[in-house]
Each structure stands twice: as structure tokens, then as C-alpha cells.
Amino acid sequence: MHWLVRPESIRKLWIAFIAILALTVVAEFFVESHPHFGIDALPAFNAWFGFIGCVILVFGSKLLGMWLKRPDDYYDE
């Protein structure tokens, strides 16, 4: 079985990814930022902005898929 399929590997990957994300949010407190707008001066704004943008893309693609979807027998005669 491939190592990416094993449950213990998946758990370790999730822990590693969450730790990396947490470290990037913590690192943001030690880097001087130069916000252009008021909202981007908030702590962890980039993380939340990226997350919300990704959620909007996923749900938007689901809605677009429902609108563009054709039946399975669309090309059958």
C-alpha cells in the first residue's frame, strides 16, 4: 500500500499541514506589514482571505457545474 494512502500517514500529514499553517500565521506577527487598505492590517488577514477565496471558488464551481451539467445520455441517439 502506498504511504499516502495509509491512515497513519494521512493523520501525520494533516498534523504537519496544520502546524505549517499555524506557523505562518504566527510568523505574520513578527514581519512588518505595509497595509494598503484598513482591512488588510488585521492579524492573519492573508490566511482568512485565502481561505474565504478558496471556499468561494469551490462553491462557485459547484454552482457552475450544476448549471452546465448535461445528462449522461446527452450524446446518445
PDB file of N, CA, C and O in Angstrom:
ATOM      1  N   MET A   1       0.848  -1.172   0.000  1.00  0.00           N
ATOM      2  CA  MET A   1       0.000   0.000   0.000  1.00  0.00           C
ATOM      3  C   MET A   1       0.900   1.244   0.000  1.00  0.00           C
ATOM      4  O   MET A   1       1.888   1.307   0.731  1.00  0.00           O
ATOM      5  N   HIS A   2       0.545   2.216  -0.822  1.00  0.00           N
ATOM      6  CA  HIS A   2       1.322   3.451  -0.930  1.00  0.00           C
ATOM      7  C   HIS A   2       1.264   4.214   0.384  1.00  0.00           C
ATOM      8  O   HIS A   2       0.246   4.174   1.076  1.00  0.00           O
ATOM      9  N   TRP A   3       2.332   4.901   0.735  1.00  0.00           N
ATOM     10  CA  TRP A   3       2.406   5.568   2.041  1.00  0.00           C
ATOM     11  C   TRP A   3       1.416   6.716   2.171  1.00  0.00           C
ATOM     12  O   TRP A   3       1.053   7.075   3.291  1.00  0.00           O
ATOM     13  N   LEU A   4       0.962   7.306   1.059  1.00  0.00           N
ATOM     14  CA  LEU A   4      -0.011   8.390   1.141  1.00  0.00           C
ATOM     15  C   LEU A   4      -1.434   7.899   1.404  1.00  0.00           C
ATOM     16  O   LEU A   4      -2.326   8.694   1.698  1.00  0.00           O
ATOM     17  N   VAL A   5      -1.639   6.597   1.298  1.00  0.00           N
ATOM     18  CA  VAL A   5      -2.975   6.028   1.474  1.00  0.00           C
ATOM     19  C   VAL A   5      -3.172   5.501   2.897  1.00  0.00           C
ATOM     20  O   VAL A   5      -4.305   5.334   3.347  1.00  0.00           O
ATOM     21  N   ARG A   6      -2.081   5.244   3.593  1.00  0.00           N
ATOM     22  CA  ARG A   6      -2.178   4.696   4.949  1.00  0.00           C
ATOM     23  C   ARG A   6      -2.787   5.709   5.912  1.00  0.00           C
ATOM     24  O   ARG A   6      -2.435   6.888   5.870  1.00  0.00           O
ATOM     25  N   PRO A   7      -3.699   5.266   6.781  1.00  0.00           N
ATOM     26  CA  PRO A   7      -4.355   6.191   7.727  1.00  0.00           C
ATOM     27  C   PRO A   7      -3.376   6.918   8.648  1.00  0.00           C
ATOM     28  O   PRO A   7      -3.577   8.096   8.946  1.00  0.00           O
ATOM     29  N   GLU A   8      -2.320   6.238   9.104  1.00  0.00           N
ATOM     30  CA  GLU A   8      -1.373   6.915   9.996  1.00  0.00           C
ATOM     31  C   GLU A   8      -0.590   7.990   9.261  1.00  0.00           C
ATOM     32  O   GLU A   8      -0.230   9.005   9.858  1.00  0.00           O
ATOM     33  N   SER A   9      -0.315   7.786   7.965  1.00  0.00           N
ATOM     34  CA  SER A   9       0.371   8.809   7.174  1.00  0.00           C
ATOM     35  C   SER A   9      -0.534  10.011   6.934  1.00  0.00           C
ATOM     36  O   SER A   9      -0.084  11.156   6.980  1.00  0.00           O
ATOM     37  N   ILE A  10      -1.799   9.747   6.679  1.00  0.00           N
ATOM     38  CA  ILE A  10      -2.752  10.836   6.447  1.00  0.00           C
ATOM     39  C   ILE A  10      -2.879  11.690   7.704  1.00  0.00           C
ATOM     40  O   ILE A  10      -2.927  12.918   7.623  1.00  0.00           O
ATOM     41  N   ARG A  11      -2.934  11.042   8.860  1.00  0.00           N
ATOM     42  CA  ARG A  11      -3.016  11.787  10.127  1.00  0.00           C
ATOM     43  C   ARG A  11      -1.766  12.634  10.332  1.00  0.00           C
ATOM     44  O   ARG A  11      -1.871  13.792  10.737  1.00  0.00           O
ATOM     45  N   LYS A  12      -0.598  12.086  10.064  1.00  0.00           N
ATOM     46  CA  LYS A  12       0.644  12.840  10.217  1.00  0.00           C
ATOM     47  C   LYS A  12       0.712  14.009   9.240  1.00  0.00           C
ATOM     48  O   LYS A  12       1.197  15.083   9.595  1.00  0.00           O
ATOM     49  N   LEU A  13       0.233  13.811   8.022  1.00  0.00           N
ATOM     50  CA  LEU A  13       0.217  14.902   7.040  1.00  0.00           C
ATOM     51  C   LEU A  13      -0.703  16.028   7.481  1.00  0.00           C
ATOM     52  O   LEU A  13      -0.349  17.201   7.355  1.00  0.00           O
ATOM     53  N   TRP A  14      -1.883  15.688   7.997  1.00  0.00           N
ATOM     54  CA  TRP A  14      -2.802  16.713   8.491  1.00  0.00           C
ATOM     55  C   TRP A  14      -2.163  17.510   9.619  1.00  0.00           C
ATOM     56  O   TRP A  14      -2.261  18.736   9.654  1.00  0.00           O
ATOM     57  N   ILE A  15      -1.507  16.807  10.541  1.00  0.00           N
ATOM     58  CA  ILE A  15      -0.843  17.494  11.656  1.00  0.00           C
ATOM     59  C   ILE A  15       0.254  18.414  11.132  1.00  0.00           C
ATOM     60  O   ILE A  15       0.395  19.544  11.601  1.00  0.00           O
ATOM     61  N   ALA A  16       1.031  17.935  10.161  1.00  0.00           N
ATOM     62  CA  ALA A  16       2.109  18.750   9.591  1.00  0.00           C
ATOM     63  C   ALA A  16       1.549  19.976   8.879  1.00  0.00           C
ATOM     64  O   ALA A  16       2.069  21.078   9.052  1.00  0.00           O
ATOM     65  N   PHE A  17       0.508  19.803   8.088  1.00  0.00           N
ATOM     66  CA  PHE A  17      -0.084  20.932   7.359  1.00  0.00           C
ATOM     67  C   PHE A  17      -0.664  21.968   8.321  1.00  0.00           C
ATOM     68  O   PHE A  17      -0.485  23.168   8.116  1.00  0.00           O
ATOM     69  N   ILE A  18      -1.354  21.520   9.362  1.00  0.00           N
ATOM     70  CA  ILE A  18      -1.929  22.450  10.335  1.00  0.00           C
ATOM     71  C   ILE A  18      -0.821  23.192  11.072  1.00  0.00           C
ATOM     72  O   ILE A  18      -0.941  24.388  11.338  1.00  0.00           O
ATOM     73  N   ALA A  19       0.266  22.479  11.404  1.00  0.00           N
ATOM     74  CA  ALA A  19       1.393  23.126  12.082  1.00  0.00           C
ATOM     75  C   ALA A  19       2.040  24.181  11.193  1.00  0.00           C
ATOM     76  O   ALA A  19       2.384  25.263  11.668  1.00  0.00           O
ATOM     77  N   ILE A  20       2.208  23.878   9.910  1.00  0.00           N
ATOM     78  CA  ILE A  20       2.794  24.846   8.977  1.00  0.00           C
ATOM     79  C   ILE A  20       1.898  26.069   8.838  1.00  0.00           C
ATOM     80  O   ILE A  20       2.385  27.199   8.830  1.00  0.00           O
ATOM     81  N   LEU A  21       0.596  25.849   8.728  1.00  0.00           N
ATOM     82  CA  LEU A  21      -0.333  26.976   8.629  1.00  0.00           C
ATOM     83  C   LEU A  21      -0.314  27.824   9.898  1.00  0.00           C
ATOM     84  O   LEU A  21      -0.351  29.052   9.827  1.00  0.00           O
ATOM     85  N   ALA A  22      -0.259  27.178  11.047  1.00  0.00           N
ATOM     86  CA  ALA A  22      -0.208  27.923  12.305  1.00  0.00           C
ATOM     87  C   ALA A  22       1.090  28.721  12.405  1.00  0.00           C
ATOM     88  O   ALA A  22       1.084  29.858  12.875  1.00  0.00           O
ATOM     89  N   LEU A  23       2.197  28.132  11.965  1.00  0.00           N
ATOM     90  CA  LEU A  23       3.469  28.849  11.997  1.00  0.00           C
ATOM     91  C   LEU A  23       3.475  30.059  11.066  1.00  0.00           C
ATOM     92  O   LEU A  23       4.071  31.084  11.395  1.00  0.00           O
ATOM     93  N   THR A  24       2.830  29.956   9.928  1.00  0.00           N
ATOM     94  CA  THR A  24       2.786  31.110   9.033  1.00  0.00           C
ATOM     95  C   THR A  24       1.940  32.242   9.622  1.00  0.00           C
ATOM     96  O   THR A  24       2.251  33.418   9.433  1.00  0.00           O
ATOM     97  N   VAL A  25       0.869  31.880  10.335  1.00  0.00           N
ATOM     98  CA  VAL A  25       0.057  32.915  10.981  1.00  0.00           C
ATOM     99  C   VAL A  25       0.843  33.556  12.122  1.00  0.00           C
ATOM    100  O   VAL A  25       0.796  34.774  12.299  1.00  0.00           O
ATOM    101  N   VAL A  26       1.564  32.749  12.895  1.00  0.00           N
ATOM    102  CA  VAL A  26       2.375  33.294  13.991  1.00  0.00           C
ATOM    103  C   VAL A  26       3.510  34.157  13.429  1.00  0.00           C
ATOM    104  O   VAL A  26       3.828  35.202  13.996  1.00  0.00           O
ATOM    105  N   ALA A  27       4.112  33.734  12.335  1.00  0.00           N
ATOM    106  CA  ALA A  27       5.211  34.499  11.737  1.00  0.00           C
ATOM    107  C   ALA A  27       4.747  35.866  11.254  1.00  0.00           C
ATOM    108  O   ALA A  27       5.544  36.801  11.177  1.00  0.00           O
ATOM    109  N   GLU A  28       3.477  35.987  10.932  1.00  0.00           N
ATOM    110  CA  GLU A  28       2.948  37.256  10.456  1.00  0.00           C
ATOM    111  C   GLU A  28       3.033  38.354  11.531  1.00  0.00           C
ATOM    112  O   GLU A  28       3.082  39.540  11.202  1.00  0.00           O
ATOM    113  N   PHE A  29       3.051  37.962  12.803  1.00  0.00           N
ATOM    114  CA  PHE A  29       3.169  38.934  13.884  1.00  0.00           C
ATOM    115  C   PHE A  29       4.575  39.517  13.999  1.00  0.00           C
ATOM    116  O   PHE A  29       4.759  40.579  14.594  1.00  0.00           O
ATOM    117  N   PHE A  30       5.563  38.834  13.437  1.00  0.00           N
ATOM    118  CA  PHE A  30       6.947  39.273  13.538  1.00  0.00           C
ATOM    119  C   PHE A  30       7.451  39.968  12.275  1.00  0.00           C
ATOM    120  O   PHE A  30       8.593  40.427  12.237  1.00  0.00           O
ATOM    121  N   VAL A  31       6.623  40.047  11.254  1.00  0.00           N
ATOM    122  CA  VAL A  31       7.001  40.683   9.994  1.00  0.00           C
ATOM    123  C   VAL A  31       6.275  42.020   9.902  1.00  0.00           C
ATOM    124  O   VAL A  31       5.073  42.100  10.154  1.00  0.00           O
ATOM    125  N   GLU A  32       6.997  43.049   9.546  1.00  0.00           N
ATOM    126  CA  GLU A  32       6.386  44.368   9.401  1.00  0.00           C
ATOM    127  C   GLU A  32       5.554  44.403   8.123  1.00  0.00           C
ATOM    128  O   GLU A  32       6.056  44.132   7.032  1.00  0.00           O
ATOM    129  N   SER A  33       4.304  44.734   8.271  1.00  0.00           N
ATOM    130  CA  SER A  33       3.424  44.792   7.102  1.00  0.00           C
ATOM    131  C   SER A  33       3.167  46.241   6.715  1.00  0.00           C
ATOM    132  O   SER A  33       3.244  47.153   7.539  1.00  0.00           O
ATOM    133  N   HIS A  34       2.863  46.421   5.454  1.00  0.00           N
ATOM    134  CA  HIS A  34       2.542  47.748   4.932  1.00  0.00           C
ATOM    135  C   HIS A  34       1.160  47.673   4.281  1.00  0.00           C
ATOM    136  O   HIS A  34       1.050  47.557   3.060  1.00  0.00           O
ATOM    137  N   PRO A  35       0.109  47.738   5.098  1.00  0.00           N
ATOM    138  CA  PRO A  35      -1.241  47.575   4.543  1.00  0.00           C
ATOM    139  C   PRO A  35      -1.637  48.759   3.658  1.00  0.00           C
ATOM    140  O   PRO A  35      -1.326  49.913   3.950  1.00  0.00           O
ATOM    141  N   HIS A  36      -2.322  48.438   2.587  1.00  0.00           N
ATOM    142  CA  HIS A  36      -2.813  49.461   1.667  1.00  0.00           C
ATOM    143  C   HIS A  36      -4.243  49.874   2.002  1.00  0.00           C
ATOM    144  O   HIS A  36      -4.657  50.995   1.708  1.00  0.00           O
ATOM    145  N   PHE A  37      -4.990  48.968   2.613  1.00  0.00           N
ATOM    146  CA  PHE A  37      -6.364  49.228   2.993  1.00  0.00           C
ATOM    147  C   PHE A  37      -6.495  48.971   4.486  1.00  0.00           C
ATOM    148  O   PHE A  37      -5.576  48.424   5.096  1.00  0.00           O
ATOM    149  N   GLY A  38      -7.596  49.345   5.075  1.00  0.00           N
ATOM    150  CA  GLY A  38      -7.767  49.155   6.504  1.00  0.00           C
ATOM    151  C   GLY A  38      -7.898  47.707   6.918  1.00  0.00           C
ATOM    152  O   GLY A  38      -7.396  47.310   7.969  1.00  0.00           O
ATOM    153  N   ILE A  39      -8.569  46.914   6.096  1.00  0.00           N
ATOM    154  CA  ILE A  39      -8.859  45.541   6.489  1.00  0.00           C
ATOM    155  C   ILE A  39      -7.621  44.652   6.430  1.00  0.00           C
ATOM    156  O   ILE A  39      -7.529  43.691   7.193  1.00  0.00           O
ATOM    157  N   ASP A  40      -6.683  44.939   5.565  1.00  0.00           N
ATOM    158  CA  ASP A  40      -5.512  44.073   5.473  1.00  0.00           C
ATOM    159  C   ASP A  40      -4.498  44.321   6.587  1.00  0.00           C
ATOM    160  O   ASP A  40      -3.433  43.704   6.597  1.00  0.00           O
ATOM    161  N   ALA A  41      -4.808  45.199   7.509  1.00  0.00           N
ATOM    162  CA  ALA A  41      -3.977  45.390   8.687  1.00  0.00           C
ATOM    163  C   ALA A  41      -4.375  44.441   9.818  1.00  0.00           C
ATOM    164  O   ALA A  41      -3.673  44.361  10.827  1.00  0.00           O
ATOM    165  N   LEU A  42      -5.486  43.723   9.666  1.00  0.00           N
ATOM    166  CA  LEU A  42      -5.943  42.790  10.689  1.00  0.00           C
ATOM    167  C   LEU A  42      -4.981  41.610  10.807  1.00  0.00           C
ATOM    168  O   LEU A  42      -4.368  41.213   9.816  1.00  0.00           O
ATOM    169  N   PRO A  43      -4.842  41.045  12.009  1.00  0.00           N
ATOM    170  CA  PRO A  43      -3.987  39.867  12.163  1.00  0.00           C
ATOM    171  C   PRO A  43      -4.524  38.686  11.365  1.00  0.00           C
ATOM    172  O   PRO A  43      -5.731  38.444  11.343  1.00  0.00           O
ATOM    173  N   ALA A  44      -3.639  37.960  10.718  1.00  0.00           N
ATOM    174  CA  ALA A  44      -3.958  36.754   9.936  1.00  0.00           C
ATOM    175  C   ALA A  44      -4.930  37.057   8.793  1.00  0.00           C
ATOM    176  O   ALA A  44      -5.691  36.180   8.384  1.00  0.00           O
ATOM    177  N   PHE A  45      -4.913  38.274   8.281  1.00  0.00           N
ATOM    178  CA  PHE A  45      -5.826  38.626   7.194  1.00  0.00           C
ATOM    179  C   PHE A  45      -5.556  37.780   5.957  1.00  0.00           C
ATOM    180  O   PHE A  45      -6.494  37.324   5.304  1.00  0.00           O
ATOM    181  N   ASN A  46      -4.294  37.568   5.630  1.00  0.00           N
ATOM    182  CA  ASN A  46      -3.963  36.814   4.418  1.00  0.00           C
ATOM    183  C   ASN A  46      -4.463  35.372   4.497  1.00  0.00           C
ATOM    184  O   ASN A  46      -4.926  34.819   3.500  1.00  0.00           O
ATOM    185  N   ALA A  47      -4.371  34.769   5.673  1.00  0.00           N
ATOM    186  CA  ALA A  47      -4.863  33.398   5.844  1.00  0.00           C
ATOM    187  C   ALA A  47      -6.367  33.340   5.661  1.00  0.00           C
ATOM    188  O   ALA A  47      -6.874  32.470   4.954  1.00  0.00           O
ATOM    189  N   TRP A  48      -7.092  34.268   6.299  1.00  0.00           N
ATOM    190  CA  TRP A  48      -8.558  34.276   6.164  1.00  0.00           C
ATOM    191  C   TRP A  48      -8.983  34.627   4.751  1.00  0.00           C
ATOM    192  O   TRP A  48      -9.938  34.051   4.230  1.00  0.00           O
ATOM    193  N   PHE A  49      -8.291  35.560   4.129  1.00  0.00           N
ATOM    194  CA  PHE A  49      -8.633  35.946   2.765  1.00  0.00           C
ATOM    195  C   PHE A  49      -8.449  34.772   1.808  1.00  0.00           C
ATOM    196  O   PHE A  49      -9.295  34.527   0.949  1.00  0.00           O
ATOM    197  N   GLY A  50      -7.354  34.056   1.958  1.00  0.00           N
ATOM    198  CA  GLY A  50      -7.117  32.883   1.118  1.00  0.00           C
ATOM    199  C   GLY A  50      -8.141  31.791   1.352  1.00  0.00           C
ATOM    200  O   GLY A  50      -8.612  31.168   0.400  1.00  0.00           O
ATOM    201  N   PHE A  51      -8.492  31.551   2.608  1.00  0.00           N
ATOM    202  CA  PHE A  51      -9.478  30.519   2.930  1.00  0.00           C
ATOM    203  C   PHE A  51     -10.843  30.868   2.361  1.00  0.00           C
ATOM    204  O   PHE A  51     -11.493  30.030   1.736  1.00  0.00           O
ATOM    205  N   ILE A  52     -11.277  32.097   2.574  1.00  0.00           N
ATOM    206  CA  ILE A  52     -12.592  32.521   2.075  1.00  0.00           C
ATOM    207  C   ILE A  52     -12.612  32.510   0.543  1.00  0.00           C
ATOM    208  O   ILE A  52     -13.611  32.118  -0.061  1.00  0.00           O
ATOM    209  N   GLY A  53     -11.515  32.940  -0.083  1.00  0.00           N
ATOM    210  CA  GLY A  53     -11.444  32.893  -1.542  1.00  0.00           C
ATOM    211  C   GLY A  53     -11.537  31.478  -2.072  1.00  0.00           C
ATOM    212  O   GLY A  53     -12.187  31.235  -3.089  1.00  0.00           O
ATOM    213  N   CYS A  54     -10.893  30.542  -1.392  1.00  0.00           N
ATOM    214  CA  CYS A  54     -10.942  29.143  -1.812  1.00  0.00           C
ATOM    215  C   CYS A  54     -12.352  28.567  -1.654  1.00  0.00           C
ATOM    216  O   CYS A  54     -12.823  27.831  -2.520  1.00  0.00           O
ATOM    217  N   VAL A  55     -13.020  28.902  -0.553  1.00  0.00           N
ATOM    218  CA  VAL A  55     -14.389  28.424  -0.334  1.00  0.00           C
ATOM    219  C   VAL A  55     -15.321  28.974  -1.414  1.00  0.00           C
ATOM    220  O   VAL A  55     -16.176  28.252  -1.927  1.00  0.00           O
ATOM    221  N   ILE A  56     -15.156  30.245  -1.755  1.00  0.00           N
ATOM    222  CA  ILE A  56     -15.989  30.854  -2.798  1.00  0.00           C
ATOM    223  C   ILE A  56     -15.741  30.167  -4.141  1.00  0.00           C
ATOM    224  O   ILE A  56     -16.685  29.917  -4.890  1.00  0.00           O
ATOM    225  N   LEU A  57     -14.477  29.859  -4.451  1.00  0.00           N
ATOM    226  CA  LEU A  57     -14.176  29.166  -5.709  1.00  0.00           C
ATOM    227  C   LEU A  57     -14.803  27.771  -5.748  1.00  0.00           C
ATOM    228  O   LEU A  57     -15.328  27.363  -6.784  1.00  0.00           O
ATOM    229  N   VAL A  58     -14.755  27.038  -4.637  1.00  0.00           N
ATOM    230  CA  VAL A  58     -15.316  25.687  -4.619  1.00  0.00           C
ATOM    231  C   VAL A  58     -16.826  25.734  -4.802  1.00  0.00           C
ATOM    232  O   VAL A  58     -17.370  25.005  -5.632  1.00  0.00           O
ATOM    233  N   PHE A  59     -17.514  26.586  -4.034  1.00  0.00           N
ATOM    234  CA  PHE A  59     -18.968  26.652  -4.166  1.00  0.00           C
ATOM    235  C   PHE A  59     -19.389  27.251  -5.508  1.00  0.00           C
ATOM    236  O   PHE A  59     -20.398  26.841  -6.081  1.00  0.00           O
ATOM    237  N   GLY A  60     -18.631  28.202  -6.002  1.00  0.00           N
ATOM    238  CA  GLY A  60     -18.919  28.756  -7.330  1.00  0.00           C
ATOM    239  C   GLY A  60     -18.782  27.713  -8.419  1.00  0.00           C
ATOM    240  O   GLY A  60     -19.590  27.671  -9.346  1.00  0.00           O
ATOM    241  N   SER A  61     -17.768  26.873  -8.316  1.00  0.00           N
ATOM    242  CA  SER A  61     -17.597  25.819  -9.323  1.00  0.00           C
ATOM    243  C   SER A  61     -18.705  24.771  -9.219  1.00  0.00           C
ATOM    244  O   SER A  61     -19.132  24.220 -10.233  1.00  0.00           O
ATOM    245  N   LYS A  62     -19.173  24.494  -8.002  1.00  0.00           N
ATOM    246  CA  LYS A  62     -20.302  23.562  -7.847  1.00  0.00           C
ATOM    247  C   LYS A  62     -21.560  24.133  -8.503  1.00  0.00           C
ATOM    248  O   LYS A  62     -22.275  23.416  -9.202  1.00  0.00           O
ATOM    249  N   LEU A  63     -21.828  25.417  -8.279  1.00  0.00           N
ATOM    250  CA  LEU A  63     -22.998  26.043  -8.907  1.00  0.00           C
ATOM    251  C   LEU A  63     -22.854  26.074 -10.426  1.00  0.00           C
ATOM    252  O   LEU A  63     -23.815  25.802 -11.145  1.00  0.00           O
ATOM    253  N   LEU A  64     -21.681  26.396 -10.909  1.00  0.00           N
ATOM    254  CA  LEU A  64     -21.442  26.415 -12.348  1.00  0.00           C
ATOM    255  C   LEU A  64     -21.592  25.016 -12.939  1.00  0.00           C
ATOM    256  O   LEU A  64     -22.123  24.853 -14.038  1.00  0.00           O
ATOM    257  N   GLY A  65     -21.124  24.009 -12.205  1.00  0.00           N
ATOM    258  CA  GLY A  65     -21.276  22.629 -12.656  1.00  0.00           C
ATOM    259  C   GLY A  65     -22.729  22.206 -12.746  1.00  0.00           C
ATOM    260  O   GLY A  65     -23.111  21.492 -13.673  1.00  0.00           O
ATOM    261  N   MET A  66     -23.555  22.644 -11.783  1.00  0.00           N
ATOM    262  CA  MET A  66     -24.987  22.302 -11.848  1.00  0.00           C
ATOM    263  C   MET A  66     -25.647  22.986 -13.042  1.00  0.00           C
ATOM    264  O   MET A  66     -26.563  22.432 -13.649  1.00  0.00           O
ATOM    265  N   TRP A  67     -25.189  24.169 -13.373  1.00  0.00           N
ATOM    266  CA  TRP A  67     -25.785  24.908 -14.480  1.00  0.00           C
ATOM    267  C   TRP A  67     -25.348  24.339 -15.829  1.00  0.00           C
ATOM    268  O   TRP A  67     -26.146  24.286 -16.764  1.00  0.00           O
ATOM    269  N   LEU A  68     -24.093  23.914 -15.936  1.00  0.00           N
ATOM    270  CA  LEU A  68     -23.565  23.423 -17.201  1.00  0.00           C
ATOM    271  C   LEU A  68     -23.722  21.917 -17.389  1.00  0.00           C
ATOM    272  O   LEU A  68     -23.491  21.405 -18.484  1.00  0.00           O
ATOM    273  N   LYS A  69     -24.110  21.208 -16.343  1.00  0.00           N
ATOM    274  CA  LYS A  69     -24.176  19.750 -16.407  1.00  0.00           C
ATOM    275  C   LYS A  69     -25.226  19.281 -17.411  1.00  0.00           C
ATOM    276  O   LYS A  69     -26.314  19.847 -17.520  1.00  0.00           O
ATOM    277  N   ARG A  70     -24.865  18.239 -18.131  1.00  0.00           N
ATOM    278  CA  ARG A  70     -25.774  17.619 -19.077  1.00  0.00           C
ATOM    279  C   ARG A  70     -26.070  16.193 -18.623  1.00  0.00           C
ATOM    280  O   ARG A  70     -25.282  15.615 -17.875  1.00  0.00           O
ATOM    281  N   PRO A  71     -27.191  15.613 -19.060  1.00  0.00           N
ATOM    282  CA  PRO A  71     -27.486  14.220 -18.691  1.00  0.00           C
ATOM    283  C   PRO A  71     -26.422  13.267 -19.248  1.00  0.00           C
ATOM    284  O   PRO A  71     -25.727  13.595 -20.210  1.00  0.00           O
ATOM    285  N   ASP A  72     -26.306  12.099 -18.639  1.00  0.00           N
ATOM    286  CA  ASP A  72     -25.319  11.115 -19.072  1.00  0.00           C
ATOM    287  C   ASP A  72     -25.539  10.653 -20.502  1.00  0.00           C
ATOM    288  O   ASP A  72     -24.583  10.307 -21.196  1.00  0.00           O
ATOM    289  N   ASP A  73     -26.793  10.644 -20.951  1.00  0.00           N
ATOM    290  CA  ASP A  73     -27.089  10.182 -22.307  1.00  0.00           C
ATOM    291  C   ASP A  73     -27.278  11.351 -23.274  1.00  0.00           C
ATOM    292  O   ASP A  73     -28.044  11.239 -24.231  1.00  0.00           O
ATOM    293  N   TYR A  74     -26.610  12.438 -23.043  1.00  0.00           N
ATOM    294  CA  TYR A  74     -26.776  13.650 -23.854  1.00  0.00           C
ATOM    295  C   TYR A  74     -26.396  13.410 -25.316  1.00  0.00           C
ATOM    296  O   TYR A  74     -27.069  13.909 -26.218  1.00  0.00           O
ATOM    297  N   TYR A  75     -25.324  12.650 -25.558  1.00  0.00           N
ATOM    298  CA  TYR A  75     -24.867  12.432 -26.932  1.00  0.00           C
ATOM    299  C   TYR A  75     -25.426  11.146 -27.549  1.00  0.00           C
ATOM    300  O   TYR A  75     -25.159  10.865 -28.717  1.00  0.00           O
ATOM    301  N   ASP A  76     -26.180  10.377 -26.804  1.00  0.00           N
ATOM    302  CA  ASP A  76     -26.766   9.153 -27.360  1.00  0.00           C
ATOM    303  C   ASP A  76     -27.907   9.489 -28.294  1.00  0.00           C
ATOM    304  O   ASP A  76     -28.556  10.529 -28.176  1.00  0.00           O
ATOM    305  N   GLU A  77     -28.131   8.579 -29.226  1.00  0.00           N
ATOM    306  CA  GLU A  77     -29.219   8.811 -30.187  1.00  0.00           C
ATOM    307  C   GLU A  77     -30.476   8.094 -29.753  1.00  0.00           C
ATOM    308  O   GLU A  77     -31.498   8.171 -30.435  1.00  0.00           O
TER     309      GLU A  77
END
